[in-house]
Amino acid sequence: MSGFVQYLNPTAQLVIALSVYGQVPSANTFVCFALVWLSLVSLVLEAVLGERRRQPKNQQPSTRLMNGTTVRDQHL
């Protein structure tokens, strides 16, 4: 979580510079800002989609206990 805060601080600084102080950054600043956020989005998407690919599809959680009975048998 602390890594994400490192992206929020420069973003807050840019918003404050634009809205409070009325500064107009160069086009290079906006391009770099956009590239940093696009790379962050791509890293997050890669992590989320990679985790979904690693999980087996349609696998039901096991209800069999170590002694051979099922969870349902234990409640009856």
N, C-alpha and C positions, 0 to 999 in steps of 0.2 A: 504494500500500500504506500510506503514512503517513496517508492520510485515514481508512482503516479503523481504525487505531490510535486515532484521536481518538474513535471510538465505544467502543472497548474500555476506555479509561481511566475514564470515568464509570460504566460497567458494573461494573468492578472495584471502584470506590469504593462503589457501592451494595451489592455483595455483601459487602464487608468491613464496611460499616456495619451490615448486617443480621446477619451471622454472628459477627463478632468483638466488636463493640461493643454488640450487642443493641438498636440504635436502631430505632424503628418510624416510618418516614416516613408522611406524610399520604397520603390517597387521591389528591390532586392530583399528588404526586410520581410515584406509580405510573402514573397516566394519562398524564402527560407522557413518562415513560420508555417506555411502550408505544407512544405515538404516534411518538416519534423512531425506534424500531426498526422500526415498521411502514413509515414513510416510507423508511427505508434499504432494507428488503426490496423495496419497490415500485420504487425506483430501480435496484436490481440486476436485478430481473426485467425491467424495461423495457429495460435495456441488453442483457441476454442475448437476450431475445426479438427485440429490434430487430436485433441482429446476425444472428440466424438468418434473419430475413425478408429481409435484404439479400443473403444468399448465394443464388445461383441453385440451383434444385433439380435433381437428377439430372444435373449437369454433370460429365462425366468429365474428369480432368486431361489436358491436351494432351500427346501423346507425339511430336508432329511437331517436328522440329528445324528450324533456319533454312535448312538446305541442302535441305530437302524430304524427307529420309529420316526414318524413325521411330527411336525408341530401340531397338526390337527389331532393326531392320536393322543398327544399329551393333554389336550383340553377336554377330551371325552372321558 
